[in-house]
Amino acid sequence: MSQNWQERSRPPRLERRYEFESYQALREFLDCAAEISERDGFYPDISFGRDYVNITIHADEGSQSLADKQRRYAQILDELCPPAITA
Amino acid sequence: MSQNWQERSRPPRLERRYEFESYQALREFLDCAAEISERDGFYPDISFGRDYVNITIHADEGSQSLADKQRRYAQILDELCPPAITA
């Protein structure tokens, strides 16, 4: 998992912000993330505007800490949808 | 503009929440909204998870009220990406 992910508490979560030079690149990134979600059945909260995407991965409901599966999704996203292809 | 849009203040904005029965339907809706954004050069804030999408249309920066172009985007979204095709 890259250091671009910020681990935060209350509630426990991982967050990463991406910025894009074009809306087309942003859409390609969103498609890539959605493909992973469908494949793995894991759906983070995603927000976006014209040139940014924020991804928030929450811990399981009721849990006070992040689990391996949350970190794994972040890692897979880093591997399969790298910022290099989204700039 | 449908009554599903909520007009809120501080900051002035229009909001609408959509719910979806499938992630595929959700993705089709996001694609539809993105097509309109690209066509019209108008980019609202969009957030989504597994089964919901929230769209927030802010007033122009520094403005205390919504303008026609913000309401027009909501209206166009209602017309071109109706909930009927997203359920």
Backbone of each chain as nested JSON, in Angstrom:
{
  "chains": [
    {"id": "A", "residues": [
      {"number": 1, "name": "MET", "atoms": {"N": [0.857, -1.188, 0.0], "CA": [0.0, 0.0, 0.0], "C": [0.892, 1.236, 0.0]}},
      {"number": 2, "name": "SER", "atoms": {"N": [0.646, 2.144, -0.922], "CA": [1.536, 3.294, -1.044], "C": [1.337, 4.279, 0.109]}},
      {"number": 3, "name": "GLN", "atoms": {"N": [2.326, 5.135, 0.269], "CA": [2.26, 6.127, 1.346], "C": [1.283, 7.253, 1.036]}},
      {"number": 4, "name": "ASN", "atoms": {"N": [0.66, 7.19, -0.129], "CA": [-0.336, 8.206, -0.446], "C": [-1.638, 7.993, 0.321]}},
      {"number": 5, "name": "TRP", "atoms": {"N": [-1.771, 6.83, 0.924], "CA": [-2.951, 6.573, 1.744], "C": [-2.733, 7.134, 3.146]}},
      {"number": 6, "name": "GLN", "atoms": {"N": [-3.733, 7.838, 3.636], "CA": [-3.694, 8.374, 4.989], "C": [-4.578, 7.518, 5.873]}},
      {"number": 7, "name": "GLU", "atoms": {"N": [-4.019, 7.046, 6.977], "CA": [-4.845, 6.299, 7.918], "C": [-5.372, 7.255, 8.977]}},
      {"number": 8, "name": "ARG", "atoms": {"N": [-6.678, 7.25, 9.172], "CA": [-7.307, 8.176, 10.11], "C": [-8.206, 7.411, 11.08]}},
      {"number": 9, "name": "SER", "atoms": {"N": [-8.548, 8.107, 12.172], "CA": [-9.392, 7.47, 13.177], "C": [-10.678, 8.264, 13.368]}},
      {"number": 10, "name": "ARG", "atoms": {"N": [-11.613, 7.661, 14.132], "CA": [-12.905, 8.3, 14.471], "C": [-13.642, 8.811, 13.264]}},
      {"number": 11, "name": "PRO", "atoms": {"N": [-14.164, 7.988, 12.416], "CA": [-14.049, 6.525, 12.434], "C": [-12.766, 6.055, 11.758]}},
      {"number": 12, "name": "PRO", "atoms": {"N": [-12.328, 4.851, 12.079], "CA": [-11.108, 4.338, 11.447], "C": [-11.299, 4.174, 9.942]}},
      {"number": 13, "name": "ARG", "atoms": {"N": [-10.316, 4.698, 9.172], "CA": [-10.474, 4.664, 7.715], "C": [-9.156, 4.945, 7.022]}},
      {"number": 14, "name": "LEU", "atoms": {"N": [-9.095, 4.542, 5.79], "CA": [-8.0, 4.91, 4.892], "C": [-8.538, 5.9, 3.877]}},
      {"number": 15, "name": "GLU", "atoms": {"N": [-7.73, 6.917, 3.59], "CA": [-8.161, 7.909, 2.61], "C": [-7.034, 8.197, 1.628]}},
      {"number": 16, "name": "ARG", "atoms": {"N": [-7.436, 8.393, 0.389], "CA": [-6.451, 8.856, -0.594], "C": [-7.117, 9.823, -1.564]}},
      {"number": 17, "name": "ARG", "atoms": {"N": [-6.394, 10.877, -1.869], "CA": [-6.891, 11.858, -2.833], "C": [-6.07, 11.772, -4.11]}},
      {"number": 18, "name": "TYR", "atoms": {"N": [-6.758, 11.748, -5.227], "CA": [-6.117, 11.725, -6.541], "C": [-6.482, 13.011, -7.275]}},
      {"number": 19, "name": "GLU", "atoms": {"N": [-5.537, 13.515, -8.06], "CA": [-5.863, 14.666, -8.909], "C": [-5.577, 14.31, -10.361]}},
      {"number": 20, "name": "PHE", "atoms": {"N": [-6.339, 14.886, -11.245], "CA": [-6.292, 14.492, -12.653], "C": [-6.167, 15.702, -13.559]}},
      {"number": 21, "name": "GLU", "atoms": {"N": [-5.476, 15.49, -14.653], "CA": [-5.29, 16.581, -15.605], "C": [-6.453, 16.695, -16.581]}},
      {"number": 22, "name": "SER", "atoms": {"N": [-7.217, 15.618, -16.678], "CA": [-8.369, 15.673, -17.582], "C": [-9.51, 14.853, -17.003]}},
      {"number": 23, "name": "TYR", "atoms": {"N": [-10.733, 15.212, -17.408], "CA": [-11.903, 14.48, -16.933], "C": [-11.909, 13.072, -17.515]}},
      {"number": 24, "name": "GLN", "atoms": {"N": [-11.362, 12.941, -18.708], "CA": [-11.287, 11.612, -19.317], "C": [-10.408, 10.678, -18.474]}},
      {"number": 25, "name": "ALA", "atoms": {"N": [-9.261, 11.182, -18.039], "CA": [-8.379, 10.364, -17.192], "C": [-9.062, 10.032, -15.871]}},
      {"number": 26, "name": "LEU", "atoms": {"N": [-9.8, 10.994, -15.339], "CA": [-10.549, 10.754, -14.1], "C": [-11.572, 9.64, -14.305]}},
      {"number": 27, "name": "ARG", "atoms": {"N": [-12.288, 9.685, -15.415], "CA": [-13.306, 8.66, -15.678], "C": [-12.671, 7.292, -15.865]}},
      {"number": 28, "name": "GLU", "atoms": {"N": [-11.519, 7.252, -16.5], "CA": [-10.839, 5.962, -16.67], "C": [-10.437, 5.387, -15.319]}},
      {"number": 29, "name": "PHE", "atoms": {"N": [-9.994, 6.258, -14.435], "CA": [-9.64, 5.795, -13.09], "C": [-10.877, 5.265, -12.352]}},
      {"number": 30, "name": "LEU", "atoms": {"N": [-11.98, 5.998, -12.435], "CA": [-13.205, 5.541, -11.767], "C": [-13.658, 4.191, -12.313]}},
      {"number": 31, "name": "ASP", "atoms": {"N": [-13.559, 4.032, -13.613], "CA": [-13.925, 2.739, -14.212], "C": [-13.034, 1.627, -13.686]}},
      {"number": 32, "name": "CYS", "atoms": {"N": [-11.74, 1.927, -13.584], "CA": [-10.787, 0.937, -13.095], "C": [-11.134, 0.539, -11.658]}},
      {"number": 33, "name": "ALA", "atoms": {"N": [-11.408, 1.533, -10.817], "CA": [-11.759, 1.25, -9.419], "C": [-13.064, 0.455, -9.341]}},
      {"number": 34, "name": "ALA", "atoms": {"N": [-14.022, 0.802, -10.191], "CA": [-15.313, 0.102, -10.162], "C": [-15.166, -1.351, -10.602]}},
      {"number": 35, "name": "GLU", "atoms": {"N": [-14.262, -1.593, -11.547], "CA": [-14.023, -2.974, -11.984], "C": [-13.507, -3.814, -10.823]}},
      {"number": 36, "name": "ILE", "atoms": {"N": [-12.593, -3.232, -10.054], "CA": [-12.062, -3.949, -8.89], "C": [-13.168, -4.19, -7.866]}},
      {"number": 37, "name": "SER", "atoms": {"N": [-14.001, -3.178, -7.659], "CA": [-15.107, -3.343, -6.71], "C": [-15.998, -4.51, -7.112]}},
      {"number": 38, "name": "GLU", "atoms": {"N": [-16.326, -4.568, -8.386], "CA": [-17.214, -5.638, -8.841], "C": [-16.535, -6.998, -8.733]}},
      {"number": 39, "name": "ARG", "atoms": {"N": [-15.263, -7.019, -9.071], "CA": [-14.526, -8.288, -9.031], "C": [-14.408, -8.809, -7.602]}},
      {"number": 40, "name": "ASP", "atoms": {"N": [-14.092, -7.88, -6.667], "CA": [-13.806, -8.299, -5.3], "C": [-14.99, -8.13, -4.342]}},
      {"number": 41, "name": "GLY", "atoms": {"N": [-16.081, -7.525, -4.839], "CA": [-17.225, -7.312, -3.951], "C": [-16.901, -6.361, -2.811]}},
      {"number": 42, "name": "PHE", "atoms": {"N": [-16.065, -5.379, -3.102], "CA": [-15.634, -4.428, -2.064], "C": [-15.894, -3.016, -2.583]}},
      {"number": 43, "name": "TYR", "atoms": {"N": [-16.675, -2.253, -1.84], "CA": [-17.163, -0.974, -2.351], "C": [-16.808, 0.179, -1.421]}},
      {"number": 44, "name": "PRO", "atoms": {"N": [-15.722, 0.867, -1.674], "CA": [-15.373, 2.018, -0.827], "C": [-16.282, 3.208, -1.155]}},
      {"number": 45, "name": "ASP", "atoms": {"N": [-16.209, 4.228, -0.314], "CA": [-16.891, 5.484, -0.624], "C": [-15.989, 6.304, -1.537]}},
      {"number": 46, "name": "ILE", "atoms": {"N": [-16.548, 6.782, -2.613], "CA": [-15.784, 7.546, -3.593], "C": [-16.499, 8.867, -3.839]}},
      {"number": 47, "name": "SER", "atoms": {"N": [-15.753, 9.956, -3.811], "CA": [-16.335, 11.241, -4.188], "C": [-15.429, 11.887, -5.224]}},
      {"number": 48, "name": "PHE", "atoms": {"N": [-16.049, 12.621, -6.125], "CA": [-15.243, 13.249, -7.178], "C": [-15.927, 14.496, -7.706]}},
      {"number": 49, "name": "GLY", "atoms": {"N": [-15.078, 15.333, -8.313], "CA": [-15.563, 16.535, -8.971], "C": [-14.898, 16.622, -10.334]}},
      {"number": 50, "name": "ARG", "atoms": {"N": [-14.556, 17.828, -10.731], "CA": [-14.004, 17.997, -12.066], "C": [-12.617, 17.378, -12.209]}},
      {"number": 51, "name": "ASP", "atoms": {"N": [-11.789, 17.524, -11.193], "CA": [-10.386, 17.14, -11.35], "C": [-9.824, 16.341, -10.174]}},
      {"number": 52, "name": "TYR", "atoms": {"N": [-10.695, 15.847, -9.311], "CA": [-10.199, 15.089, -8.16], "C": [-11.101, 13.897, -7.866]}},
      {"number": 53, "name": "VAL", "atoms": {"N": [-10.497, 12.915, -7.226], "CA": [-11.248, 11.771, -6.684], "C": [-10.738, 11.534, -5.267]}},
      {"number": 54, "name": "ASN", "atoms": {"N": [-11.637, 11.389, -4.321], "CA": [-11.28, 10.975, -2.966], "C": [-11.846, 9.582, -2.715]}},
      {"number": 55, "name": "ILE", "atoms": {"N": [-11.002, 8.699, -2.231], "CA": [-11.48, 7.365, -1.883], "C": [-11.337, 7.178, -0.378]}},
      {"number": 56, "name": "THR", "atoms": {"N": [-12.405, 6.73, 0.242], "CA": [-12.404, 6.466, 1.68], "C": [-12.793, 5.011, 1.913]}},
      {"number": 57, "name": "ILE", "atoms": {"N": [-11.908, 4.301, 2.587], "CA": [-12.154, 2.893, 2.904], "C": [-12.383, 2.795, 4.406]}},
      {"number": 58, "name": "HIS", "atoms": {"N": [-13.61, 2.504, 4.788], "CA": [-13.945, 2.418, 6.208], "C": [-13.676, 1.029, 6.761]}},
      {"number": 59, "name": "ALA", "atoms": {"N": [-13.439, 0.984, 8.065], "CA": [-13.373, -0.297, 8.762], "C": [-14.768, -0.931, 8.762]}},
      {"number": 60, "name": "ASP", "atoms": {"N": [-14.821, -2.2, 9.07], "CA": [-16.118, -2.857, 9.194], "C": [-16.96, -2.132, 10.241]}},
      {"number": 61, "name": "GLU", "atoms": {"N": [-18.261, -2.131, 9.997], "CA": [-19.143, -1.434, 10.927], "C": [-18.986, -2.004, 12.339]}},
      {"number": 62, "name": "GLY", "atoms": {"N": [-18.806, -1.113, 13.3], "CA": [-18.656, -1.542, 14.683], "C": [-17.227, -1.854, 15.075]}},
      {"number": 63, "name": "SER", "atoms": {"N": [-16.332, -1.953, 14.082], "CA": [-14.939, -2.263, 14.399], "C": [-14.154, -0.989, 14.673]}},
      {"number": 64, "name": "GLN", "atoms": {"N": [-13.226, -1.06, 15.6], "CA": [-12.424, 0.107, 15.955], "C": [-11.123, 0.177, 15.168]}},
      {"number": 65, "name": "SER", "atoms": {"N": [-10.888, -0.795, 14.304], "CA": [-9.632, -0.753, 13.555], "C": [-9.823, -1.353, 12.171]}},
      {"number": 66, "name": "LEU", "atoms": {"N": [-8.911, -0.981, 11.29], "CA": [-8.943, -1.478, 9.923], "C": [-8.488, -2.935, 9.89]}},
      {"number": 67, "name": "ALA", "atoms": {"N": [-9.038, -3.678, 8.958], "CA": [-8.679, -5.089, 8.82], "C": [-7.853, -5.276, 7.543]}},
      {"number": 68, "name": "ASP", "atoms": {"N": [-7.3, -6.461, 7.403], "CA": [-6.475, -6.758, 6.227], "C": [-7.222, -6.51, 4.924]}},
      {"number": 69, "name": "LYS", "atoms": {"N": [-8.497, -6.848, 4.901], "CA": [-9.217, -6.714, 3.626], "C": [-9.315, -5.267, 3.174]}},
      {"number": 70, "name": "GLN", "atoms": {"N": [-9.376, -4.338, 4.138], "CA": [-9.407, -2.927, 3.745], "C": [-8.055, -2.486, 3.181]}},
      {"number": 71, "name": "ARG", "atoms": {"N": [-6.982, -2.904, 3.839], "CA": [-5.655, -2.552, 3.327], "C": [-5.391, -3.231, 1.979]}},
      {"number": 72, "name": "ARG", "atoms": {"N": [-5.953, -4.422, 1.844], "CA": [-5.741, -5.159, 0.597], "C": [-6.408, -4.438, -0.58]}},
      {"number": 73, "name": "TYR", "atoms": {"N": [-7.601, -3.917, -0.34], "CA": [-8.255, -3.188, -1.432], "C": [-7.395, -1.997, -1.858]}},
      {"number": 74, "name": "ALA", "atoms": {"N": [-6.855, -1.255, -0.87], "CA": [-5.995, -0.109, -1.186], "C": [-4.781, -0.555, -1.997]}},
      {"number": 75, "name": "GLN", "atoms": {"N": [-4.215, -1.668, -1.59], "CA": [-3.033, -2.177, -2.29], "C": [-3.366, -2.585, -3.73]}},
      {"number": 76, "name": "ILE", "atoms": {"N": [-4.488, -3.277, -3.883], "CA": [-4.891, -3.709, -5.223], "C": [-5.163, -2.493, -6.107]}},
      {"number": 77, "name": "LEU", "atoms": {"N": [-5.804, -1.483, -5.525], "CA": [-6.086, -0.262, -6.287], "C": [-4.773, 0.382, -6.735]}},
      {"number": 78, "name": "ASP", "atoms": {"N": [-3.8, 0.437, -5.831], "CA": [-2.49, 0.986, -6.192], "C": [-1.877, 0.213, -7.359]}},
      {"number": 79, "name": "GLU", "atoms": {"N": [-2.017, -1.097, -7.301], "CA": [-1.366, -1.93, -8.313], "C": [-2.066, -1.855, -9.667]}},
      {"number": 80, "name": "LEU", "atoms": {"N": [-3.395, -1.914, -9.633], "CA": [-4.133, -2.044, -10.895], "C": [-4.56, -0.708, -11.501]}},
      {"number": 81, "name": "CYS", "atoms": {"N": [-4.667, 0.322, -10.672], "CA": [-5.086, 1.636, -11.174], "C": [-4.068, 2.675, -10.727]}},
      {"number": 82, "name": "PRO", "atoms": {"N": [-2.833, 2.563, -11.162], "CA": [-1.788, 3.464, -10.666], "C": [-1.998, 4.896, -11.159]}},
      {"number": 83, "name": "PRO", "atoms": {"N": [-1.562, 5.858, -10.344], "CA": [-1.695, 7.264, -10.746], "C": [-1.041, 7.549, -12.089]}},
      {"number": 84, "name": "ALA", "atoms": {"N": [-0.048, 6.753, -12.457], "CA": [0.637, 6.992, -13.727], "C": [-0.33, 6.988, -14.9]}},
      {"number": 85, "name": "ILE", "atoms": {"N": [-1.342, 6.12, -14.816], "CA": [-2.278, 6.066, -15.941], "C": [-3.431, 7.031, -15.753]}},
      {"number": 86, "name": "THR", "atoms": {"N": [-3.436, 7.772, -14.647], "CA": [-4.57, 8.644, -14.375], "C": [-4.191, 10.113, -14.474]}},
      {"number": 87, "name": "ALA", "atoms": {"N": [-2.921, 10.397, -14.749], "CA": [-2.496, 11.808, -14.766], "C": [-2.831, 12.465, -16.096]}}
    ]},
    {"id": "B", "residues": [
      {"number": 1, "name": "MET", "atoms": {"N": [-37.195, 20.704, -13.11], "CA": [-36.394, 20.076, -12.068], "C": [-37.322, 19.339, -11.111]}},
      {"number": 2, "name": "SER", "atoms": {"N": [-37.035, 18.063, -10.864], "CA": [-37.948, 17.267, -10.052], "C": [-37.878, 17.661, -8.581]}},
      {"number": 3, "name": "GLN", "atoms": {"N": [-38.891, 17.245, -7.843], "CA": [-38.936, 17.569, -6.415], "C": [-37.967, 16.717, -5.612]}},
      {"number": 4, "name": "ASN", "atoms": {"N": [-37.27, 15.821, -6.272], "CA": [-36.28, 15.022, -5.566], "C": [-35.035, 15.822, -5.221]}},
      {"number": 5, "name": "TRP", "atoms": {"N": [-34.898, 16.981, -5.81], "CA": [-33.777, 17.849, -5.475], "C": [-34.109, 18.672, -4.235]}},
      {"number": 6, "name": "GLN", "atoms": {"N": [-33.162, 18.714, -3.322], "CA": [-33.325, 19.515, -2.111], "C": [-32.474, 20.77, -2.251]}},
      {"number": 7, "name": "GLU", "atoms": {"N": [-33.089, 21.91, -2.039], "CA": [-32.314, 23.145, -2.062], "C": [-31.881, 23.481, -0.641]}},
      {"number": 8, "name": "ARG", "atoms": {"N": [-30.589, 23.664, -0.454], "CA": [-30.058, 23.921, 0.884], "C": [-29.209, 25.18, 0.877]}},
      {"number": 9, "name": "SER", "atoms": {"N": [-28.956, 25.706, 2.1], "CA": [-28.155, 26.924, 2.201], "C": [-26.921, 26.683, 3.045]}},
      {"number": 10, "name": "ARG", "atoms": {"N": [-26.035, 27.67, 3.055], "CA": [-24.786, 27.622, 3.84], "C": [-23.983, 26.358, 3.63]}},
      {"number": 11, "name": "PRO", "atoms": {"N": [-23.357, 26.162, 2.512], "CA": [-23.425, 27.024, 1.322], "C": [-24.649, 26.687, 0.467]}},
      {"number": 12, "name": "PRO", "atoms": {"N": [-25.063, 27.638, -0.367], "CA": [-26.223, 27.382, -1.231], "C": [-25.934, 26.245, -2.203]}},
      {"number": 13, "name": "ARG", "atoms": {"N": [-26.861, 25.285, -2.289], "CA": [-26.611, 24.118, -3.14], "C": [-27.904, 23.353, -3.385]}},
      {"number": 14, "name": "LEU", "atoms": {"N": [-27.861, 22.549, -4.436], "CA": [-28.912, 21.57, -4.719], "C": [-28.351, 20.19, -4.443]}},
      {"number": 15, "name": "GLU", "atoms": {"N": [-29.145, 19.342, -3.83], "CA": [-28.687, 17.98, -3.546], "C": [-29.755, 16.975, -3.951]}},
      {"number": 16, "name": "ARG", "atoms": {"N": [-29.288, 15.865, -4.469], "CA": [-30.216, 14.761, -4.716], "C": [-29.514, 13.445, -4.428]}},
      {"number": 17, "name": "ARG", "atoms": {"N": [-30.24, 12.555, -3.782], "CA": [-29.728, 11.223, -3.493], "C": [-30.464, 10.205, -4.344]}},
      {"number": 18, "name": "TYR", "atoms": {"N": [-29.702, 9.319, -4.943], "CA": [-30.249, 8.233, -5.749], "C": [-29.882, 6.914, -5.084]}},
      {"number": 19, "name": "GLU", "atoms": {"N": [-30.769, 5.944, -5.181], "CA": [-30.438, 4.597, -4.708], "C": [-30.612, 3.597, -5.842]}},
      {"number": 20, "name": "PHE", "atoms": {"N": [-29.796, 2.577, -5.817], "CA": [-29.737, 1.647, -6.943], "C": [-29.838, 0.204, -6.477]}},
      {"number": 21, "name": "GLU", "atoms": {"N": [-30.458, -0.578, -7.315], "CA": [-30.612, -1.993, -6.976], "C": [-29.383, -2.801, -7.366]}},
      {"number": 22, "name": "SER", "atoms": {"N": [-28.588, -2.263, -8.237], "CA": [-27.375, -2.981, -8.647], "C": [-26.244, -1.995, -8.904]}},
      {"number": 23, "name": "TYR", "atoms": {"N": [-25.016, -2.489, -8.766], "CA": [-23.858, -1.638, -9.016], "C": [-23.757, -1.315, -10.502]}},
      {"number": 24, "name": "GLN", "atoms": {"N": [-24.212, -2.235, -11.313], "CA": [-24.201, -1.978, -12.758], "C": [-25.111, -0.79, -13.105]}},
      {"number": 25, "name": "ALA", "atoms": {"N": [-26.298, -0.765, -12.509], "CA": [-27.213, 0.356, -12.759], "C": [-26.608, 1.659, -12.244]}},
      {"number": 26, "name": "LEU", "atoms": {"N": [-25.939, 1.578, -11.11], "CA": [-25.27, 2.759, -10.561], "C": [-24.2, 3.261, -11.524]}},
      {"number": 27, "name": "ARG", "atoms": {"N": [-23.408, 2.351, -12.058], "CA": [-22.345, 2.766, -12.974], "C": [-22.911, 3.367, -14.253]}},
      {"number": 28, "name": "GLU", "atoms": {"N": [-24.011, 2.823, -14.727], "CA": [-24.635, 3.389, -15.93], "C": [-25.104, 4.816, -15.659]}},
      {"number": 29, "name": "PHE", "atoms": {"N": [-25.634, 5.021, -14.471], "CA": [-26.062, 6.372, -14.112], "C": [-24.874, 7.332, -14.047]}},
      {"number": 30, "name": "LEU", "atoms": {"N": [-23.782, 6.89, -13.413], "CA": [-22.594, 7.747, -13.324], "C": [-22.062, 8.089, -14.712]}},
      {"number": 31, "name": "ASP", "atoms": {"N": [-22.066, 7.104, -15.592], "CA": [-21.613, 7.363, -16.966], "C": [-22.5, 8.397, -17.637]}},
      {"number": 32, "name": "CYS", "atoms": {"N": [-23.788, 8.256, -17.421], "CA": [-24.748, 9.194, -18.017], "C": [-24.487, 10.609, -17.5]}},
      {"number": 33, "name": "ALA", "atoms": {"N": [-24.306, 10.74, -16.186], "CA": [-24.042, 12.06, -15.601], "C": [-22.721, 12.631, -16.123]}},
      {"number": 34, "name": "ALA", "atoms": {"N": [-21.716, 11.768, -16.26], "CA": [-20.407, 12.235, -16.733], "C": [-20.478, 12.706, -18.18]}},
      {"number": 35, "name": "GLU", "atoms": {"N": [-21.305, 12.025, -18.98], "CA": [-21.466, 12.45, -20.374], "C": [-22.032, 13.87, -20.441]}},
      {"number": 36, "name": "ILE", "atoms": {"N": [-23.003, 14.132, -19.583], "CA": [-23.598, 15.475, -19.554], "C": [-22.559, 16.499, -19.091]}},
      {"number": 37, "name": "SER", "atoms": {"N": [-21.771, 16.117, -18.087], "CA": [-20.73, 17.035, -17.607], "C": [-19.777, 17.402, -18.733]}},
      {"number": 38, "name": "GLU", "atoms": {"N": [-19.351, 16.404, -19.473], "CA": [-18.405, 16.68, -20.56], "C": [-19.049, 17.516, -21.652]}},
      {"number": 39, "name": "ARG", "atoms": {"N": [-20.297, 17.198, -21.949], "CA": [-20.991, 17.924, -23.015], "C": [-21.188, 19.389, -22.652]}},
      {"number": 40, "name": "ASP", "atoms": {"N": [-21.581, 19.624, -21.381], "CA": [-21.948, 20.974, -20.964], "C": [-20.838, 21.695, -20.205]}},
      {"number": 41, "name": "GLY", "atoms": {"N": [-19.744, 20.988, -19.914], "CA": [-18.672, 21.623, -19.154], "C": [-19.098, 22.006, -17.75]}},
      {"number": 42, "name": "PHE", "atoms": {"N": [-19.958, 21.183, -17.166], "CA": [-20.495, 21.483, -15.827], "C": [-20.255, 20.26, -14.95]}},
      {"number": 43, "name": "TYR", "atoms": {"N": [-19.532, 20.456, -13.838], "CA": [-19.058, 19.319, -13.05], "C": [-19.513, 19.421, -11.592]}},
      {"number": 44, "name": "PRO", "atoms": {"N": [-20.611, 18.763, -11.237], "CA": [-21.049, 18.792, -9.839], "C": [-20.169, 17.881, -8.989]}},
      {"number": 45, "name": "ASP", "atoms": {"N": [-20.334, 17.987, -7.685], "CA": [-19.687, 17.032, -6.788], "C": [-20.55, 15.781, -6.69]}},
      {"number": 46, "name": "ILE", "atoms": {"N": [-19.923, 14.65, -6.875], "CA": [-20.646, 13.379, -6.862], "C": [-19.965, 12.452, -5.867]}},
      {"number": 47, "name": "SER", "atoms": {"N": [-20.747, 11.835, -5.004], "CA": [-20.192, 10.808, -4.131], "C": [-21.043, 9.557, -4.248]}},
      {"number": 48, "name": "PHE", "atoms": {"N": [-20.4, 8.409, -4.115], "CA": [-21.157, 7.167, -4.256], "C": [-20.493, 6.029, -3.487]}},
      {"number": 49, "name": "GLY", "atoms": {"N": [-21.306, 5.044, -3.201], "CA": [-20.821, 3.823, -2.566], "C": [-21.402, 2.639, -3.308]}},
      {"number": 50, "name": "ARG", "atoms": {"N": [-21.77, 1.621, -2.572], "CA": [-22.241, 0.412, -3.234], "C": [-23.597, 0.582, -3.908]}},
      {"number": 51, "name": "ASP", "atoms": {"N": [-24.47, 1.321, -3.264], "CA": [-25.848, 1.363, -3.755], "C": [-26.46, 2.757, -3.776]}},
      {"number": 52, "name": "TYR", "atoms": {"N": [-25.623, 3.781, -3.637], "CA": [-26.184, 5.128, -3.639], "C": [-25.263, 6.084, -4.389]}},
      {"number": 53, "name": "VAL", "atoms": {"N": [-25.875, 7.152, -4.877], "CA": [-25.126, 8.28, -5.449], "C": [-25.722, 9.556, -4.876]}},
      {"number": 54, "name": "ASN", "atoms": {"N": [-24.868, 10.444, -4.404], "CA": [-25.307, 11.778, -3.995], "C": [-24.709, 12.801, -4.952]}},
      {"number": 55, "name": "ILE", "atoms": {"N": [-25.555, 13.666, -5.454], "CA": [-25.059, 14.747, -6.315], "C": [-25.298, 16.073, -5.62]}},
      {"number": 56, "name": "THR", "atoms": {"N": [-24.253, 16.878, -5.562], "CA": [-24.347, 18.209, -4.96], "C": [-23.928, 19.242, -5.998]}},
      {"number": 57, "name": "ILE", "atoms": {"N": [-24.808, 20.159, -6.254], "CA": [-24.544, 21.237, -7.207], "C": [-24.419, 22.535, -6.426]}},
      {"number": 58, "name": "HIS", "atoms": {"N": [-23.217, 23.04, -6.365], "CA": [-22.972, 24.268, -5.601], "C": [-23.228, 25.517, -6.449]}},
      {"number": 59, "name": "ALA", "atoms": {"N": [-23.556, 26.601, -5.759], "CA": [-23.625, 27.905, -6.417], "C": [-22.217, 28.323, -6.837]}},
      {"number": 60, "name": "ASP", "atoms": {"N": [-22.135, 29.288, -7.714], "CA": [-20.823, 29.821, -8.088], "C": [-20.079, 30.294, -6.844]}},
      {"number": 61, "name": "GLU", "atoms": {"N": [-18.775, 30.149, -6.882], "CA": [-17.978, 30.537, -5.72], "C": [-18.208, 32.019, -5.402]}},
      {"number": 62, "name": "GLY", "atoms": {"N": [-18.475, 32.278, -4.137], "CA": [-18.702, 33.652, -3.712], "C": [-20.142, 34.103, -3.845]}},
      {"number": 63, "name": "SER", "atoms": {"N": [-20.972, 33.299, -4.545], "CA": [-22.37, 33.685, -4.714], "C": [-23.219, 33.151, -3.571]}},
      {"number": 64, "name": "GLN", "atoms": {"N": [-24.212, 33.932, -3.164], "CA": [-25.085, 33.522, -2.063], "C": [-26.332, 32.795, -2.53]}},
      {"number": 65, "name": "SER", "atoms": {"N": [-26.461, 32.633, -3.836], "CA": [-27.667, 31.952, -4.314], "C": [-27.371, 31.166, -5.576]}},
      {"number": 66, "name": "LEU", "atoms": {"N": [-28.226, 30.203, -5.834], "CA": [-28.08, 29.365, -7.032], "C": [-28.484, 30.154, -8.269]}},
      {"number": 67, "name": "ALA", "atoms": {"N": [-27.843, 29.838, -9.373], "CA": [-28.15, 30.519, -10.629], "C": [-28.879, 29.554, -11.567]}},
      {"number": 68, "name": "ASP", "atoms": {"N": [-29.369, 30.117, -12.668], "CA": [-30.098, 29.286, -13.626], "C": [-29.276, 28.103, -14.104]}},
      {"number": 69, "name": "LYS", "atoms": {"N": [-27.989, 28.303, -14.301], "CA": [-27.203, 27.216, -14.877], "C": [-27.113, 26.02, -13.942]}},
      {"number": 70, "name": "GLN", "atoms": {"N": [-27.158, 26.278, -12.631], "CA": [-27.144, 25.155, -11.697], "C": [-28.476, 24.387, -11.757]}},
      {"number": 71, "name": "ARG", "atoms": {"N": [-29.568, 25.118, -11.788], "CA": [-30.879, 24.455, -11.887], "C": [-31.021, 23.738, -13.222]}},
      {"number": 72, "name": "ARG", "atoms": {"N": [-30.405, 24.324, -14.236], "CA": [-30.516, 23.709, -15.564], "C": [-29.798, 22.368, -15.606]}},
      {"number": 73, "name": "TYR", "atoms": {"N": [-28.651, 22.302, -14.951], "CA": [-27.945, 21.017, -14.932], "C": [-28.808, 19.948, -14.254]}},
      {"number": 74, "name": "ALA", "atoms": {"N": [-29.429, 20.32, -13.124], "CA": [-30.301, 19.367, -12.415], "C": [-31.44, 18.914, -13.32]}},
      {"number": 75, "name": "GLN", "atoms": {"N": [-31.996, 19.869, -14.051], "CA": [-33.114, 19.545, -14.935], "C": [-32.676, 18.62, -16.071]}},
      {"number": 76, "name": "ILE", "atoms": {"N": [-31.521, 18.92, -16.641], "CA": [-31.007, 18.082, -17.736], "C": [-30.714, 16.676, -17.224]}},
      {"number": 77, "name": "LEU", "atoms": {"N": [-30.147, 16.601, -16.016], "CA": [-29.86, 15.285, -15.439], "C": [-31.163, 14.505, -15.255]}},
      {"number": 78, "name": "ASP", "atoms": {"N": [-32.199, 15.187, -14.768], "CA": [-33.499, 14.53, -14.597], "C": [-34.014, 13.985, -15.93]}},
      {"number": 79, "name": "GLU", "atoms": {"N": [-33.808, 14.783, -16.974], "CA": [-34.382, 14.401, -18.27], "C": [-33.594, 13.279, -18.94]}},
      {"number": 80, "name": "LEU", "atoms": {"N": [-32.267, 13.39, -18.872], "CA": [-31.434, 12.455, -19.655], "C": [-31.023, 11.217, -18.87]}},
      {"number": 81, "name": "CYS", "atoms": {"N": [-31.006, 11.31, -17.558], "CA": [-30.59, 10.168, -16.723], "C": [-31.669, 9.91, -15.678]}},
      {"number": 82, "name": "PRO", "atoms": {"N": [-32.867, 9.549, -16.114], "CA": [-33.97, 9.413, -15.163], "C": [-33.788, 8.214, -14.25]}},
      {"number": 83, "name": "PRO", "atoms": {"N": [-34.316, 8.304, -13.022], "CA": [-34.21, 7.179, -12.088], "C": [-34.759, 5.887, -12.661]}},
      {"number": 84, "name": "ALA", "atoms": {"N": [-35.684, 5.998, -13.599], "CA": [-36.295, 4.788, -14.175], "C": [-35.234, 3.854, -14.764]}},
      {"number": 85, "name": "ILE", "atoms": {"N": [-34.186, 4.438, -15.342], "CA": [-33.174, 3.578, -15.957], "C": [-32.076, 3.222, -14.966]}},
      {"number": 86, "name": "THR", "atoms": {"N": [-32.201, 3.738, -13.741], "CA": [-31.136, 3.508, -12.775], "C": [-31.566, 2.561, -11.652]}},
      {"number": 87, "name": "ALA", "atoms": {"N": [-32.84, 2.158, -11.657], "CA": [-33.333, 1.319, -10.538], "C": [-32.96, -0.142, -10.759]}}
    ]}
  ]
}
